Amino acid sequence: MTTPSIPTVQPWWRYGHVWLIISGPLLVVIAGFVTAYIAIRNPDPVIAEDYYRQGLEINQTLKDPARSMAPAHQARNHAATPQDVPLKLKP
């Protein structure tokens, strides 16, 4: 009879599956730090002090139907404009 051999025990960092398990949460933590850095470095702009007045001015321009619908009418008219293509009539 042969005696069973005792497997050699390696340190934990020598096993690949341990690094596979650790890498996921580690990447999430690193991405969190990168996101925090970007957020601190480039803050969002502050709302203007007269935001209410600016909103009222926008509403006034939208009430004028000639000005508010001008881009839509231009696009509609452009789409309906025939091309300058000569018609070929069959004899």
C-alpha positions, 0 to 999 in steps of 0.5 A: 500500500502506498501512503497518500501524499500531503499536498503542499500548501501555498499562500493565499495570494498564489491562487488565481481564483482568490484574485478573481474574487477580489478584483470585482469589488476592488474595481468598483472601489477604484471606480468610486474614487475616480467618480468622486475625483471627477465630481469634485474637480468639475462641479455642476454650475449654480442656478442663476439668481434670476432664473424665475425672470428668465423662465418668464421671458422664455414663456413670453417668446413661446406665446408669440405663435409666429416666433414659436412655430417658425422652425416647425413651419420652415421644416414642413415647407422645406420637406414639401418643396419639390425638387428641380428635377425634369420629368421624363415623359414617355412618348 
